[in-house]
Amino acid sequence: MLPEGTDILTFAEHAGKPPDIGSTLADASRQAVTLGHLKDRYLTTSTRLDL
């Protein structure tokens, strides 16, 4: 049985004893994402890509 949050490759690479990965997505605190935030991130990213 795989530990929660561990993929098969990581499990196999560590001989069935994967390292502690800290908090999982379910345990991590979440913040609300708004369309305005997504738009700002998109514009910031797209302006850096323009050459």
TORMIMI-158380 format. One record per residue: z, y, x of N, C-alpha, C in turn; residue in three letters; residue number from 1. Coordinates in nm, 3 decimals, decimal comma, m for minus. Layout:
<rs>
n.z: Z | n.y: Y | n.x: X | ca.z: Z | ca.y: Y | ca.x: X | c.z: Z | c.y: Y | c.x: X | residuo: ala | num: NUM
...
</rs>
This chain:
<rs>
n.z: 0,000 | n.y: m0,118 | n.x: 0,085 | ca.z: 0,000 | ca.y: 0,000 | ca.x: 0,000 | c.z: 0,000 | c.y: 0,123 | c.x: 0,089 | residuo: met | num: 1
n.z: m0,090 | n.y: 0,216 | n.x: 0,061 | ca.z: m0,099 | ca.y: 0,340 | ca.x: 0,138 | c.z: 0,006 | c.y: 0,440 | c.x: 0,091 | residuo: leu | num: 2
n.z: 0,072 | n.y: 0,507 | n.x: 0,186 | ca.z: 0,164 | ca.y: 0,614 | ca.x: 0,146 | c.z: 0,087 | c.y: 0,726 | c.x: 0,077 | residuo: pro | num: 3
n.z: 0,151 | n.y: 0,794 | n.x: m0,015 | ca.z: 0,085 | ca.y: 0,902 | ca.x: m0,088 | c.z: 0,041 | c.y: 1,011 | c.x: 0,008 | residuo: glu | num: 4
n.z: m0,083 | n.y: 1,057 | n.x: m0,007 | ca.z: m0,136 | ca.y: 1,163 | ca.x: 0,076 | c.z: m0,196 | c.y: 1,115 | c.x: 0,207 | residuo: gly | num: 5
n.z: m0,201 | n.y: 0,984 | n.x: 0,229 | ca.z: m0,257 | ca.y: 0,929 | ca.x: 0,353 | c.z: m0,387 | c.y: 0,859 | c.x: 0,322 | residuo: thr | num: 6
n.z: m0,491 | n.y: 0,890 | n.x: 0,401 | ca.z: m0,617 | ca.y: 0,821 | ca.x: 0,380 | c.z: m0,620 | c.y: 0,694 | c.x: 0,465 | residuo: asp | num: 7
n.z: m0,711 | n.y: 0,605 | n.x: 0,435 | ca.z: m0,717 | ca.y: 0,474 | ca.x: 0,500 | c.z: m0,744 | c.y: 0,485 | c.x: 0,650 | residuo: ile | num: 8
n.z: m0,824 | n.y: 0,582 | n.x: 0,690 | ca.z: m0,856 | ca.y: 0,599 | ca.x: 0,832 | c.z: m0,732 | c.y: 0,637 | c.x: 0,912 | residuo: leu | num: 9
n.z: m0,656 | n.y: 0,733 | n.x: 0,864 | ca.z: m0,532 | ca.y: 0,774 | ca.x: 0,931 | c.z: m0,433 | c.y: 0,659 | c.x: 0,936 | residuo: thr | num: 10
n.z: m0,423 | n.y: 0,586 | n.x: 0,827 | ca.z: m0,333 | ca.y: 0,471 | ca.x: 0,819 | c.z: m0,371 | c.y: 0,367 | c.x: 0,925 | residuo: phe | num: 11
n.z: m0,499 | n.y: 0,338 | n.x: 0,938 | ca.z: m0,545 | ca.y: 0,238 | ca.x: 1,034 | c.z: m0,532 | c.y: 0,287 | c.x: 1,178 | residuo: ala | num: 12
n.z: m0,561 | n.y: 0,414 | n.x: 1,203 | ca.z: m0,551 | ca.y: 0,469 | ca.x: 1,338 | c.z: m0,410 | c.y: 0,463 | c.x: 1,394 | residuo: glu | num: 13
n.z: m0,312 | n.y: 0,471 | n.x: 1,308 | ca.z: m0,172 | ca.y: 0,470 | ca.x: 1,351 | c.z: m0,104 | c.y: 0,336 | c.x: 1,326 | residuo: his | num: 14
n.z: m0,183 | n.y: 0,231 | n.x: 1,318 | ca.z: m0,132 | ca.y: 0,094 | ca.x: 1,302 | c.z: m0,035 | c.y: 0,081 | c.x: 1,185 | residuo: ala | num: 15
n.z: m0,069 | n.y: 0,145 | n.x: 1,075 | ca.z: 0,012 | ca.y: 0,131 | ca.x: 0,954 | c.z: 0,134 | c.y: 0,220 | c.x: 0,950 | residuo: gly | num: 16
n.z: 0,152 | n.y: 0,308 | n.x: 1,049 | ca.z: 0,267 | ca.y: 0,399 | ca.x: 1,052 | c.z: 0,218 | c.y: 0,542 | c.x: 1,075 | residuo: lys | num: 17
n.z: 0,155 | n.y: 0,603 | n.x: 0,974 | ca.z: 0,099 | ca.y: 0,737 | ca.x: 0,992 | c.z: 0,208 | c.y: 0,840 | c.x: 1,017 | residuo: pro | num: 18
n.z: 0,175 | n.y: 0,948 | n.x: 1,089 | ca.z: 0,274 | ca.y: 1,053 | ca.x: 1,115 | c.z: 0,309 | c.y: 1,127 | c.x: 0,986 | residuo: pro | num: 19
n.z: 0,425 | n.y: 1,188 | n.x: 0,987 | ca.z: 0,467 | ca.y: 1,269 | ca.x: 0,872 | c.z: 0,378 | c.y: 1,392 | c.x: 0,865 | residuo: asp | num: 20
n.z: 0,311 | n.y: 1,413 | n.x: 0,753 | ca.z: 0,219 | ca.y: 1,525 | ca.x: 0,740 | c.z: 0,283 | c.y: 1,646 | c.x: 0,676 | residuo: ile | num: 21
n.z: 0,411 | n.y: 1,641 | n.x: 0,651 | ca.z: 0,479 | ca.y: 1,754 | ca.x: 0,587 | c.z: 0,460 | c.y: 1,748 | c.x: 0,437 | residuo: gly | num: 22
n.z: 0,468 | n.y: 1,865 | n.x: 0,376 | ca.z: 0,457 | ca.y: 1,868 | ca.x: 0,230 | c.z: 0,314 | c.y: 1,841 | c.x: 0,187 | residuo: ser | num: 23
n.z: 0,302 | n.y: 1,771 | n.x: 0,078 | ca.z: 0,170 | ca.y: 1,743 | ca.x: 0,021 | c.z: 0,132 | c.y: 1,855 | c.x: m0,073 | residuo: thr | num: 24
n.z: 0,012 | n.y: 1,851 | n.x: m0,122 | ca.z: m0,036 | ca.y: 1,955 | ca.x: m0,211 | c.z: 0,055 | c.y: 1,970 | c.x: m0,332 | residuo: leu | num: 25
n.z: 0,102 | n.y: 1,860 | n.x: m0,385 | ca.z: 0,189 | ca.y: 1,867 | ca.x: m0,502 | c.z: 0,321 | c.y: 1,936 | c.x: m0,470 | residuo: ala | num: 26
n.z: 0,369 | n.y: 1,922 | n.x: m0,344 | ca.z: 0,496 | ca.y: 1,983 | ca.x: m0,305 | c.z: 0,481 | c.y: 2,127 | c.x: m0,260 | residuo: asp | num: 27
n.z: 0,362 | n.y: 2,166 | n.x: m0,219 | ca.z: 0,340 | ca.y: 2,301 | ca.x: m0,166 | c.z: 0,344 | c.y: 2,404 | c.x: m0,278 | residuo: ala | num: 28
n.z: 0,392 | n.y: 2,523 | n.x: m0,243 | ca.z: 0,394 | ca.y: 2,628 | ca.x: m0,343 | c.z: 0,251 | c.y: 2,676 | c.x: m0,367 | residuo: ser | num: 29
n.z: 0,223 | n.y: 2,716 | n.x: m0,488 | ca.z: 0,087 | ca.y: 2,757 | ca.x: m0,524 | c.z: 0,091 | c.y: 2,901 | c.x: m0,572 | residuo: arg | num: 30
n.z: m0,018 | n.y: 2,970 | n.x: m0,544 | ca.z: m0,032 | ca.y: 3,107 | ca.x: m0,590 | c.z: m0,151 | c.y: 3,113 | c.x: m0,685 | residuo: gln | num: 31
n.z: m0,145 | n.y: 3,206 | n.x: m0,778 | ca.z: m0,256 | ca.y: 3,223 | ca.x: m0,871 | c.z: m0,375 | c.y: 3,282 | c.x: m0,797 | residuo: ala | num: 32
n.z: m0,492 | n.y: 3,232 | n.x: m0,826 | ca.z: m0,616 | ca.y: 3,285 | ca.x: m0,768 | c.z: m0,693 | c.y: 3,351 | c.x: m0,881 | residuo: val | num: 33
n.z: m0,727 | n.y: 3,475 | n.x: m0,859 | ca.z: m0,802 | ca.y: 3,549 | ca.x: m0,961 | c.z: m0,948 | c.y: 3,561 | c.x: m0,920 | residuo: thr | num: 34
n.z: m1,032 | n.y: 3,595 | n.x: m1,016 | ca.z: m1,173 | ca.y: 3,618 | ca.x: m0,984 | c.z: m1,189 | c.y: 3,735 | c.x: m0,887 | residuo: leu | num: 35
n.z: m1,104 | n.y: 3,834 | n.x: m0,899 | ca.z: m1,109 | ca.y: 3,947 | ca.x: m0,806 | c.z: m1,081 | c.y: 3,903 | c.x: m0,663 | residuo: gly | num: 36
n.z: m0,984 | n.y: 3,815 | n.x: m0,647 | ca.z: m0,952 | ca.y: 3,762 | ca.x: m0,514 | c.z: m1,070 | c.y: 3,682 | c.x: m0,458 | residuo: his | num: 37
n.z: m1,129 | n.y: 3,598 | n.x: m0,540 | ca.z: m1,244 | ca.y: 3,520 | ca.x: m0,496 | c.z: m1,361 | c.y: 3,609 | c.x: m0,458 | residuo: leu | num: 38
n.z: m1,384 | n.y: 3,714 | n.x: m0,537 | ca.z: m1,493 | ca.y: 3,808 | ca.x: m0,507 | c.z: m1,469 | c.y: 3,878 | c.x: m0,373 | residuo: lys | num: 39
n.z: m1,346 | n.y: 3,923 | n.x: m0,350 | ca.z: m1,313 | ca.y: 3,989 | ca.x: m0,224 | c.z: m1,332 | c.y: 3,897 | c.x: m0,105 | residuo: asp | num: 40
n.z: m1,290 | n.y: 3,771 | n.x: m0,119 | ca.z: m1,308 | ca.y: 3,674 | ca.x: m0,011 | c.z: m1,456 | c.y: 3,647 | c.x: 0,014 | residuo: arg | num: 41
n.z: m1,533 | n.y: 3,637 | n.x: m0,093 | ca.z: m1,677 | ca.y: 3,614 | ca.x: m0,079 | c.z: m1,743 | c.y: 3,730 | c.x: m0,006 | residuo: tyr | num: 42
n.z: m1,711 | n.y: 3,851 | n.x: m0,047 | ca.z: m1,772 | ca.y: 3,968 | ca.x: 0,017 | c.z: m1,732 | c.y: 3,979 | c.x: 0,164 | residuo: leu | num: 43
n.z: m1,608 | n.y: 3,949 | n.x: 0,194 | ca.z: m1,562 | ca.y: 3,952 | ca.x: 0,333 | c.z: m1,636 | c.y: 3,850 | c.x: 0,417 | residuo: thr | num: 44
n.z: m1,652 | n.y: 3,730 | n.x: 0,364 | ca.z: m1,720 | ca.y: 3,625 | ca.x: 0,435 | c.z: m1,869 | c.y: 3,653 | c.x: 0,449 | residuo: thr | num: 45
n.z: m1,932 | n.y: 3,698 | n.x: 0,342 | ca.z: m2,077 | ca.y: 3,720 | ca.x: 0,347 | c.z: m2,115 | c.y: 3,836 | c.x: 0,437 | residuo: ser | num: 46
n.z: m2,031 | n.y: 3,937 | n.x: 0,448 | ca.z: m2,063 | ca.y: 4,049 | ca.x: 0,538 | c.z: m2,050 | c.y: 4,009 | c.x: 0,683 | residuo: thr | num: 47
n.z: m1,964 | n.y: 3,912 | n.x: 0,715 | ca.z: m1,953 | ca.y: 3,864 | ca.x: 0,852 | c.z: m2,073 | c.y: 3,778 | c.x: 0,890 | residuo: arg | num: 48
n.z: m2,138 | n.y: 3,717 | n.x: 0,794 | ca.z: m2,251 | ca.y: 3,629 | ca.x: 0,824 | c.z: m2,382 | c.y: 3,705 | c.x: 0,842 | residuo: leu | num: 49
n.z: m2,387 | n.y: 3,828 | n.x: 0,793 | ca.z: m2,510 | ca.y: 3,907 | ca.x: 0,808 | c.z: m2,528 | c.y: 3,946 | c.x: 0,953 | residuo: asp | num: 50
n.z: m2,646 | n.y: 3,913 | n.x: 1,006 | ca.z: m2,675 | ca.y: 3,944 | ca.x: 1,147 | c.z: m2,783 | c.y: 4,048 | c.x: 1,157 | residuo: leu | num: 51
</rs>
